[in-house]
Amino acid sequence: DDLVILINFTPQTYDTYRIGVPREGTYIELFNTDATSFGGSGYMNHTLIPSESIEWHGKENSISIRVPPIGGVIFKLTQIQS
């Protein structure tokens, strides 16, 4: 499985943080430490996120995500685009 993990050690939230991904496709948030079930504020990525052909972090494709404050998120590639 292709997983993308991001940890934010600052109290800043990001509405549109771009991160490079290993492959073109659609990503889903598997885990978010800011989920209300963990006592967080619920600053989540609720939809599927298609990658874009925008080079970022040394990768050919990237996704734009919401990043919670002082928390971590994990995304999984769910569908490879052809």
N, C-alpha and C positions, 0 to 999 in steps of 0.2 A: 504494500500500500504506500502511496505517496502522501506523506503528512507534512503540513507546514505549521510550525510552532512559533508563536511570537509572545514574548514576555515584556510587559511594560512596567518598569520600576519607578515610574513617575506618577504623580497625582493627576496628570493631564489626560483628558480623553481626546480621541481623534475620530472625527466623523468619516474622513476619507484618507486613510493611511494606505499607501501603495506598498506592496511587498512582492518580490519576485517569486515565481513558482516553478517547480521542476518541469511541468508539462502543460501543454495547452489542454483545456477542458473546463469542467464545471466543478466547483468546490463547495463543500458544505461544512458549516461549523459543527464539530463534534463535541467540543468542550469549551466552556467559558467560565472562568472563576468568578465572574460578576453576575452569574445567574442568581435569581432571587431564591432559588432552592438552597444556595450556599450562603444566603444572607447578603447578597450583593444588590446592586441597584437595577439590574436587568439590562445593562448596556450591551446588547447582543447583536448578532448578525442572523436575522430570522429567515433570510431567503437564500436560495442557491446563488452562487457567485460565479459567473462565467469569466474565464481569463480573457485578457486582452493582449494583443500583439504589441505590447509596450515593454521594451527592454528595461529591466530594473534589477538591481542587486546582482548583476552579472548573469541574469536569466533572460531568455528570449521572450517570456510571457510573464504577466503579473496580474494581480487582483487588487481591488480597492476594498478595504474592509473598515469596520468600526472597531476601535481598540478601547477597551475599558481602562479606567485608572487603576494603577497598582494591581495588575492582574495579568492573566495569561489566556491565550486562545489557541485552539488546535483545529486545523482545517484538514479535510481529506478530499482527495480527488475522487469524484463520484462517477464522472462520465468523461471519457476522452473524446475530444472533438476530432473529426477526421476531415 
